[in-house]
Amino acid sequence: MEVDKLQVDVVIVSADMAEMTLACVAELEGSAVASIVVVDNAFDPAAGAAREELAGRTTVVRLDAPHGFAAANNRGVELGEAPYVLLLNSDILILEGAIEGLLEALREHPGAVAAGGRLVDPDTLETQREYRPRPFPSLANFLVIMLGLEELWPGNPITRRYHGAEVDESRTQVVDAQPAAAALMVPRKDLEAVGGLDERFWFWFEDSDLLLRLGSRGQILYVPEAVFRHLGGGTFGRWSKSQRIRSIYHGILHYGDAHFSRSQRALLGLAAVAVSLPRILLFHRSRPEEAGAWRAVAAGGTALVRGGSLPAIAPGPTGHPEDLPVVRVAADRPPITPEMVRRPLDED
């Protein structure tokens, strides 16, 4: 099937990843691409030259304070008008025809609301097994993570089921699972119908939440013929342990709050408190930042047990939770001002 031109708005969120984002953008020249929006999620000021180059090749939305991944994507999506949106991680390099492959799959499956491509090793082009479609997170998955069973017993049955699904890579197929959201195409009408990404999330499980909500409207496709080279992002690798703890648990608790039953939420909250308290006592002198992260997790778990509103557990790469309020997707958002947007230089 031949696809029409200019059907896809590409949205890339980049945080301190200017050079990698430039490499991603360089491969986005395709007939289906209507626009490229890079959400500059509080870049390192030292990356000035790369920022200017991105502004010359894309539309750049500058966020002066770190946003969560969900909120940053929403800021980019709001700028487009094309009928399809491709949410693309900044550590992705596109093989020829990948975007058109996702678009064609959605066109051939009128009931589909999302299509994910196949992520491969950038050198060998072999499928990255950990990024194949996998089941949506369950309470058991989260308990295994929180209790450290994945590290102590990597081959446990729950983890094997979560990461070990065998998927036919010879054809496009409907999956009762979530494909990797690092290269995910969604019809704009469906993305808008579910309210976009839920801005309660920070940098973990926002993709699971989005795909679960989209799945209530239609089919989710895995398109192995649409191949994307996945370099592996450098943002998380530069975070401290306390920042990673905050981000992961923020995602776990907010996902449970959004999708679990009352009894499951209570059990998840109790588990969060149980794993946090010993670490607070152990690290309060030797690792105060880490102890602070666990205090935030304990506060979140307590709120979940009580049925109250969850606090913001996760800071971004900089900042503190109290400085970065987390809002629900339905909440009013500040408008994008002209000062926040840099159009391509040839449009000036």
Rosetta blueprint (number, residue, H / E / L):
1 M L
2 E L
3 V L
4 D L
5 K L
6 L L
7 Q L
8 V E
9 D E
10 V E
11 V E
12 I E
13 V E
14 S E
15 A L
16 D L
17 M L
18 A H
19 E H
20 M H
21 T H
22 L H
23 A H
24 C H
25 V H
26 A H
27 E L
28 L L
29 E L
30 G L
31 S L
32 A L
33 V E
34 A E
35 S E
36 I E
37 V E
38 V E
39 V E
40 D E
41 N E
42 A L
43 F L
44 D L
45 P H
46 A H
47 A H
48 G H
49 A H
50 A H
51 R H
52 E H
53 E H
54 L H
55 A H
56 G H
57 R H
58 T L
59 T E
60 V E
61 V E
62 R E
63 L E
64 D L
65 A L
66 P L
67 H L
68 G L
69 F H
70 A H
71 A H
72 A H
73 N H
74 N H
75 R H
76 G H
77 V H
78 E L
79 L L
80 G L
81 E L
82 A L
83 P L
84 Y E
85 V E
86 L E
87 L E
88 L E
89 N E
90 S L
91 D L
92 I E
93 L E
94 I E
95 L L
96 E L
97 G L
98 A H
99 I H
100 E H
101 G H
102 L H
103 L H
104 E H
105 A H
106 L H
107 R H
108 E H
109 H L
110 P L
111 G L
112 A E
113 V E
114 A E
115 A E
116 G E
117 G E
118 R E
119 L E
120 V E
121 D L
122 P L
123 D L
124 T L
125 L L
126 E L
127 T E
128 Q L
129 R H
130 E H
131 Y H
132 R L
133 P L
134 R E
135 P L
136 F L
137 P L
138 S L
139 L H
140 A H
141 N H
142 F H
143 L H
144 V H
145 I H
146 M H
147 L L
148 G L
149 L H
150 E H
151 E H
152 L H
153 W L
154 P L
155 G L
156 N L
157 P H
158 I H
159 T H
160 R H
161 R H
162 Y H
163 H H
164 G L
165 A L
166 E L
167 V L
168 D L
169 E L
170 S L
171 R L
172 T L
173 Q E
174 V E
175 V L
176 D L
177 A L
178 Q E
179 P L
180 A L
181 A L
182 A L
183 A E
184 L E
185 M E
186 V E
187 P E
188 R H
189 K H
190 D H
191 L H
192 E H
193 A H
194 V L
195 G L
196 G L
197 L L
198 D L
199 E L
200 R L
201 F L
202 W L
203 F L
204 W L
205 F L
206 E H
207 D H
208 S H
209 D H
210 L H
211 L H
212 L H
213 R H
214 L H
215 G H
216 S L
217 R L
218 G L
219 Q E
220 I E
221 L E
222 Y E
223 V E
224 P E
225 E E
226 A E
227 V E
228 F E
229 R E
230 H E
231 L L
232 G L
233 G L
234 G L
235 T L
236 F H
237 G H
238 R H
239 W L
240 S L
241 K H
242 S H
243 Q H
244 R H
245 I H
246 R H
247 S H
248 I H
249 Y H
250 H H
251 G H
252 I H
253 L H
254 H H
255 Y H
256 G H
257 D H
258 A H
259 H H
260 F L
261 S L
262 R H
263 S H
264 Q H
265 R H
266 A H
267 L H
268 L H
269 G H
270 L H
271 A H
272 A H
273 V H
274 A H
275 V H
276 S H
277 L H
278 P H
279 R H
280 I H
281 L H
282 L H
283 F H
284 H L
285 R L
286 S L
287 R L
288 P H
289 E H
290 E H
291 A H
292 G H
293 A H
294 W H
295 R H
296 A H
297 V H
298 A H
299 A H
300 G H
301 G H
302 T H
303 A H
304 L H
305 V H
306 R H
307 G L
308 G L
309 S L
310 L L
311 P L
312 A L
313 I L
314 A L
315 P L
316 G L
317 P L
318 T L
319 G L
320 H L
321 P H
322 E H
323 D H
324 L L
325 P L
326 V L
327 V L
328 R L
329 V L
330 A L
331 A L
332 D L
333 R L
334 P L
335 P L
336 I L
337 T L
338 P H
339 E H
340 M H
341 V E
342 R E
343 R L
344 P L
345 L H
346 D H
347 E H
348 D L
